[in-house]
């Protein structure tokens, strides 16, 4: 996982750009932990493609492998990375709010100065 919040957010947003990865995340969110094979049975995606996309999601910190059961390695969602991305977005939103408030104040002040 990337070491700081900005890098974590970039990794999350980059991972989410791909519709297949979003589909995999949605599937894991709806049905719970699943292996590559289980996901391949449910989705029209090859096992190899699923494994590649799961590795990218894991690198971004969005999922993690669970405990191995026999030869099964189920993947599960990890909310930590999403929380880091949400925090980054909240900071950005607050900055925009601050700028918009300053602009509103400036416009209100200018209106009071006109005859």
N, C-alpha and C positions, 0 to 999 in steps of 0.2 A: 504494500500500500504506500502511496506517496506520503512523504513526511509532513507536509504542511497543508493547511486548509485550502489554500488556493490551488495547489497541485492536485489535491484530492478532488476538488470541485471540477477541475479541468478533466481529470480522468473519468469522472462520473458522466459529465456532459458528452465527452467523446464516445464513451461506451453506449450512451443512449441514442446516438445519432443513427444507429443501424436498426432497421425495423425488425430484423430477425432476433437481435438481442432483446429488444423490447418485448417481443412475443415470448421469448424464453422467460424473461422476468415475470411477465403476466401469468404464464403457466405455473411457475413456481409459487407465485402469490396466491393463485386460485386453488391449487391442488396440494401444495406443500412440497417437502423435499422429494427429489426424484433423481434417478440415475440418468446417464446419457441414453441408455437403451430404453428406459421408460419414456423419456421425452421423445425419442425417435418413433416410438409406437404411436404417440399421441399427435405428433405434428408432421407435416409434409416436408421434413428436413432430414437430410442424411445424418447418420451417427457422426461421421467425420466433421461435418459442418457444425453440428451441435457441440461437439467437443471443442472445436476451435472457438466458437462464440462463448462457451462457458469459461474457457481459459481467459478470454478478454474481459468477461464480466468479473471473474475472480481477481484479475490484475487491478481492476478499477475498485475492488473492494465491495462490489454489489452483492456478490454471493460468496459462499465458502463451502468447501466440501465438509460433509458431516462425518460421523464415525463410520468406518468401513464395517460392513456386515457381510462376512464371507468375502465374496468377490465384488460385492455391491458398494459403490461409493456414491451415496446420494448427495446432491447439492442442495443448499438451502439459502434463502435470502439472508443478507446481513444488512441491517438498517443503518449501521454506523456511517457508511459512505454517503447514503442519502441524507442523513442528518447533517453531515459536513457540507454537502451541496446546498441544502436548505438554509443553513447558517450563512453561507456565502451570498445566496440570493436575498436573504433578509437584510444583510449589510448593504447590498446594492440598492435594495428598495428604500432603505432608510436614507441613503445618500441622495437618491432621487427626491424623496419626500422633503429633505432639508433644502435641496436646490429649488424645488417648486414652491416651498414656503417662502424662501428668500425672494424669489421672483414675484410671488403674489404680494409680499410686503412692499417691494420696490414699485410695483404697479399701483398699489394703493397710495403710496407716498406721492408718486407722480401725479395721480389724479387730484390729490389735494392741492397741488401746486398750480394747476391750470385755472385760469379765470373763468 
